[in-house]
């Protein structure tokens, strides 16, 4: 196996078990920044669980998704070496965004932990 094959998703150990469509999806994903799409999908899923169409919010599922989001953010931070924002800061900012989208009006974006 050549060096180039080892670097591409389709040339990895699991490639023989993947369909052509799955290999193509991996090739596309290889060009995207690490975990960005997964983080975006989780944000949408969190929003759906907190504001379902015609149903009650699923707080337990939202909590699990938020935990997963925190792990993804931490993994991305470790792999990229980025120290711009801590995972806690990112989660707080994302939580504020969701609350605002849901209509909350007394959310302080500068200090989400400040007493009201």
Backbone torsions as a table, in degrees:
resi	resn	phi	psi	omega
1	UNK	NA	131.4	-178.5
2	UNK	-75.5	164.2	178.7
3	UNK	-61.1	-40.7	179.7
4	UNK	-62.9	-40.8	179.4
5	UNK	-62.0	-36.8	-179.4
6	UNK	-68.6	-25.9	-177.6
7	UNK	-84.2	-23.3	-177.6
8	UNK	-90.5	146.5	-179.2
9	UNK	-55.7	-38.0	-177.5
10	UNK	-70.9	-16.8	-178.9
11	UNK	-96.3	7.1	-177.8
12	UNK	-81.1	174.3	-177.0
13	UNK	-54.8	-39.4	-175.3
14	UNK	-85.8	-5.1	-175.9
15	UNK	-53.1	-40.6	-180.0
16	UNK	-61.6	-23.9	-178.7
17	UNK	-86.7	-5.9	-176.4
18	UNK	-95.9	150.6	174.1
19	UNK	-78.1	168.2	177.0
20	UNK	-60.4	-40.7	178.6
21	UNK	-62.9	-40.3	179.3
22	UNK	-67.1	-39.7	176.9
23	UNK	-63.5	-41.1	178.3
24	UNK	-63.9	-41.0	178.3
25	UNK	-63.1	-38.1	177.2
26	UNK	-65.8	-38.8	178.3
27	UNK	-62.5	-41.8	178.1
28	UNK	-64.9	-44.9	-178.1
29	UNK	-64.8	-28.8	-178.3
30	UNK	-62.1	-25.4	-179.1
31	UNK	-88.9	-6.5	-178.5
32	UNK	-90.3	153.2	174.6
33	UNK	-59.1	147.5	-173.4
34	UNK	-54.7	118.9	172.7
35	UNK	65.3	5.8	-177.5
36	UNK	-60.9	-44.1	-178.2
37	UNK	-67.0	-40.3	179.0
38	UNK	-64.1	-39.7	177.7
39	UNK	-64.0	-42.3	178.2
40	UNK	-62.3	-42.8	179.7
41	UNK	-63.4	-42.7	178.6
42	UNK	-61.3	-39.6	177.8
43	UNK	-59.9	-42.1	178.5
44	UNK	-65.2	-43.8	-179.6
45	UNK	-64.6	-38.2	176.9
46	UNK	-62.1	-45.3	178.4
47	UNK	-59.2	-44.9	179.7
48	UNK	-61.0	-39.2	-177.6
49	UNK	-73.6	-27.6	179.8
50	UNK	-86.7	-21.9	-178.3
51	UNK	-138.4	64.4	-178.4
52	UNK	-72.0	151.6	177.3
53	UNK	-69.2	110.8	174.7
54	UNK	71.1	15.4	-179.7
55	UNK	-135.0	174.9	178.6
56	UNK	-82.1	146.5	177.4
57	UNK	-60.7	142.3	176.8
58	UNK	-99.4	88.0	-174.6
59	UNK	-65.4	-37.6	-179.7
60	UNK	-62.8	-47.8	178.8
61	UNK	-64.9	-40.8	178.0
62	UNK	-59.5	-41.3	178.2
63	UNK	-61.4	-42.1	178.8
64	UNK	-65.8	-40.9	178.2
65	UNK	-65.5	-38.0	178.4
66	UNK	-66.2	-39.9	175.5
67	UNK	-60.8	-43.9	178.5
68	UNK	-62.5	-41.6	177.8
69	UNK	-59.9	-43.6	178.0
70	UNK	-60.4	-41.1	178.4
71	UNK	-66.1	-40.2	178.1
72	UNK	-64.5	-42.7	179.2
73	UNK	-62.9	-41.2	179.3
74	UNK	-66.1	-42.9	179.1
75	UNK	-61.3	-43.7	179.4
76	UNK	-63.2	-40.3	179.7
77	UNK	-63.6	-42.0	179.9
78	UNK	-65.9	-47.2	-176.3
79	UNK	-68.0	-41.0	-177.0
80	UNK	-87.3	-15.4	-177.6
81	UNK	73.8	14.8	-178.4
82	UNK	-74.5	133.8	177.7
83	UNK	-124.5	20.7	-178.0
84	UNK	-61.6	-49.8	179.5
85	UNK	-135.4	141.8	175.4
86	UNK	-75.2	156.8	176.0
87	UNK	-56.7	-35.6	178.5
88	UNK	-63.6	-41.7	178.5
89	UNK	-64.9	-41.5	179.4
90	UNK	-64.8	-45.2	178.8
91	UNK	-61.9	-40.8	178.0
92	UNK	-62.5	-43.8	179.5
93	UNK	-64.5	-43.1	178.8
94	UNK	-64.7	-39.5	177.5
95	UNK	-62.5	-40.5	177.7
96	UNK	-63.8	-42.3	178.0
97	UNK	-59.0	-45.4	-179.6
98	UNK	-63.9	-45.3	179.6
99	UNK	-60.4	-40.8	178.2
100	UNK	-65.3	-41.1	178.2
101	UNK	-63.2	-29.7	179.3
102	UNK	-84.1	-2.3	174.8
103	UNK	102.9	5.9	177.8
104	UNK	-64.8	137.2	-176.9
105	UNK	-111.6	-19.4	-176.4
106	UNK	-107.7	43.3	179.3
107	UNK	-99.0	126.2	179.7
108	UNK	-95.6	107.1	-176.8
109	UNK	-69.5	-21.3	-177.8
110	UNK	-80.2	-34.7	-179.5
111	UNK	-143.8	85.6	-175.9
112	UNK	-63.0	-20.2	-179.6
113	UNK	-93.1	-0.5	-177.3
114	UNK	-69.7	140.3	177.0
115	UNK	-66.3	148.1	-179.3
116	UNK	-98.4	NA	NA
